[in-house]
Amino acid sequence: MNDNEALNICKSIFKMIFNQDINWHLKDIYEKLAFDIKLPKEVVDATTSEVTYASSSNGSKYITNSNMEKVDLSDGWMLPYKKITSLDEILAIWDKVNLITTERVYDSINVAKSDTIYRCENVYASSDSSDSKNIIFCDSCHKCNNVLASQRSALCNYCIRTDDSSNCANSYNVVCSSKITNSFFIQDCSNLYECIFCSHISNKRFCIANMQFEENEYYEIKKAIITWILSS
């Protein structure tokens, strides 16, 4: 997964949700949408000095998962016995092997700048995710497809900034909600279709700010809201 591939996935997600093309760069998307998401940090492999990415950034020394496996297959990680005379000596020896493993990617395809990824395809700058495809700038997303700048969510498709939610589709900025479709700015709701700026309601269609609208009027307002979102 390279930057161009990631950007193209972002553009396809925007197109599906807003039915408009965007001309943002990948950096713009990160700064506007993923600024508050816990993503892997850029660190350096202590054995090769190559750049790598780690979900855990509280250590001082790192090694990529692939380089860790190379050592394991060649010399192994066990050290020969040595008589110890002080605690400082033990700590110095421990420091040689105490490397935090990075870019832990398992049974996955086309993954970049990510850590702790399981059974995924097309993943960019994401962490702790599984059984997903086409996820960019995500943390803790599971069984999701075409999801951008989202966290702690599952079973979502074509969503942007979906947090703590599940079973959402074609939606933007959904928090602590489930079964949300074609909706924007939803908080603590369930089973909504074509709703915007709604909180604490369920089983509704064509609502804006918790008010019921006629379908035609709703879509006219939605056009203006999309323009506002993409120009903000």
C-alpha positions in Angstrom: 0.0 0.0 0.0 1.6 3.3 -1.1 0.4 6.9 -0.6 -1.4 7.0 -4.0 -3.3 3.8 -3.4 -4.4 5.1 0.0 -5.5 8.4 -1.5 -7.5 6.7 -4.2 -9.3 4.6 -1.6 -10.1 7.9 0.4 -11.5 9.5 -2.8 -13.7 6.5 -3.5 -15.1 6.6 0.1 -15.8 10.3 -0.3 -17.5 9.7 -3.6 -19.7 7.1 -2.2 -20.8 9.1 0.8 -21.1 12.6 -0.6 -21.4 11.8 -4.3 -18.7 14.4 -5.0 -15.0 14.3 -5.9 -12.4 15.8 -3.7 -9.0 17.3 -4.6 -7.5 16.9 -1.1 -4.0 15.5 -0.5 -3.5 12.6 1.9 -1.9 15.0 4.4 -5.1 17.2 4.2 -7.2 14.2 5.0 -5.1 13.2 7.9 -5.1 16.7 9.4 -8.8 17.3 8.9 -10.2 13.9 9.8 -7.7 11.7 11.7 -5.9 14.2 13.9 -7.3 12.7 17.1 -7.1 9.0 16.3 -4.4 6.8 17.9 -2.3 5.7 15.0 1.1 4.0 14.8 4.0 6.3 15.4 7.1 6.5 13.2 10.1 5.0 15.0 13.5 3.5 14.0 14.5 -0.1 14.0 17.4 -0.3 16.4 19.1 -3.1 14.4 19.0 -1.6 10.9 18.1 2.1 11.4 15.2 1.8 9.0 12.0 3.7 9.6 9.1 1.6 11.0 5.8 2.1 12.7 4.7 1.1 16.2 1.4 1.1 18.0 3.3 1.2 21.3 5.5 4.3 21.5 6.5 4.1 25.2 9.7 2.1 24.5 13.2 3.2 23.6 14.3 0.5 21.1 12.3 -1.2 18.3 12.6 -3.9 15.7 10.4 -4.7 12.8 8.5 -8.0 13.0 10.3 -9.2 9.9 13.7 -8.4 11.3 12.8 -10.1 14.6 11.8 -13.3 12.7 15.1 -13.2 10.8 17.1 -13.3 14.1 14.8 -16.0 15.4 15.4 -18.2 12.4 19.2 -17.6 12.2 20.8 -17.3 15.7 17.7 -17.3 17.9 17.1 -14.9 20.8 18.6 -17.0 23.6 21.9 -15.8 25.0 24.7 -17.9 26.4 24.9 -18.2 30.1 27.0 -15.6 31.9 27.7 -15.3 35.6 26.0 -12.2 36.9 27.6 -10.0 39.5 25.2 -7.1 39.7 21.7 -5.9 38.9 23.2 -3.3 36.6 24.8 -6.1 34.6 21.4 -7.9 34.2 19.8 -4.7 33.1 22.5 -4.1 30.5 22.1 -7.5 29.0 18.3 -7.2 29.0 18.6 -3.9 27.1 20.2 -5.8 24.2 17.2 -8.0 23.7 14.4 -5.8 24.9 13.2 -4.5 21.5 9.6 -3.7 20.9 8.3 -5.5 17.8 6.7 -3.2 15.2 4.6 -3.6 12.1 3.0 -6.8 13.4 0.9 -7.8 10.4 -0.5 -11.3 10.1 -2.4 -13.1 7.3 -2.8 -9.7 5.5 -2.2 -8.2 2.1 -1.0 -4.8 1.0 -0.4 -3.1 4.4 1.7 -0.1 5.1 2.7 2.1 8.1 0.5 -0.1 10.4 0.8 -2.2 13.4 -1.2 -5.1 14.9 -3.2 -5.9 11.7 -4.9 -9.3 11.3 -6.5 -10.8 8.2 -6.9 -7.5 6.3 -6.3 -6.2 2.8 -5.3 -2.7 1.7 -4.5 -1.0 5.1 -2.7 2.3 5.5 -1.5 4.0 8.7 -3.9 2.0 11.0 -3.6 -0.1 14.1 -5.3 -2.9 16.0 -7.7 -3.9 13.2 -8.9 -7.2 11.8 -10.9 -8.8 9.0 -11.2 -5.6 7.1 -10.5 -4.2 3.7 -9.6 -0.7 2.5 -9.1 1.0 5.8 -7.1 4.3 6.1 -6.1 6.1 9.4 -8.2 3.7 11.5 -7.8 2.3 15.0 -9.6 -0.8 16.4 -11.8 -1.4 13.4 -13.1 -4.9 12.8 -15.0 -6.4 9.9 -15.1 -3.1 8.2 -14.7 -2.2 4.5 -13.9 1.2 3.0 -13.6 3.0 6.2 -11.6 6.2 6.9 -10.5 7.9 10.1 -12.6 5.7 12.3 -12.0 4.0 15.6 -13.4 1.3 17.9 -16.1 0.3 15.3 -17.2 -2.9 13.6 -19.3 -4.0 10.6 -19.1 -0.6 8.9 -18.9 0.1 5.2 -18.1 3.3 3.4 -17.8 5.5 6.6 -15.7 8.4 7.6 -15.1 9.3 11.3 -17.2 6.5 12.7 -16.5 6.1 16.5 -17.7 3.4 18.9 -20.3 2.3 16.4 -21.5 -0.7 14.4 -23.5 -1.7 11.3 -23.2 1.7 9.7 -23.0 2.5 6.0 -22.4 5.5 3.7 -22.2 7.8 6.7 -20.0 10.6 8.1 -19.3 11.5 11.7 -21.2 8.8 13.6 -20.6 8.3 17.4 -21.8 5.6 19.7 -24.6 4.5 17.3 -25.7 1.4 15.3 -27.6 0.7 12.1 -27.0 4.1 10.6 -27.3 4.6 6.8 -26.7 7.6 4.6 -26.4 9.9 7.5 -24.2 12.7 8.9 -23.3 13.9 12.4 -25.2 11.2 14.4 -24.7 10.7 18.2 -26.2 7.9 20.3 -28.8 6.8 17.8 -30.0 3.5 16.2 -31.7 2.5 13.0 -31.6 5.8 11.2 -31.8 6.3 7.4 -31.0 9.7 5.8 -30.7 11.7 9.0 -28.4 14.6 9.8 -27.4 16.4 13.1 -29.4 13.9 15.2 -28.9 12.6 18.7 -30.6 10.1 21.0 -33.3 9.0 18.6 -34.2 5.7 16.9 -36.1 4.3 14.0 -36.3 7.5 12.0 -35.9 8.7 8.4 -35.4 12.2 6.9 -34.7 14.0 10.2 -32.5 17.0 10.7 -31.6 18.2 14.2 -34.1 15.8 15.6 -36.9 17.4 13.5 -39.0 15.5 10.9 -38.8 16.8 7.3 -40.6 15.8 4.1 -38.3 13.8 1.9 -37.9 16.5 -0.8 -37.2 19.3 1.6 -34.7 17.0 3.4 -32.7 16.4 0.3 -32.5 20.1 -0.6 -31.1 20.8 2.9 -28.7 17.9 2.6 -27.1 19.4 -0.5 -26.3 22.6 1.3 -24.9 20.6 4.2 -22.6 18.5 1.9 -21.2 21.7 0.4 -20.6 23.0 3.9 -18.8 19.8 5.0 -16.5 19.7 2.0 -15.6 23.3 2.1 -15.0 23.5 5.9 
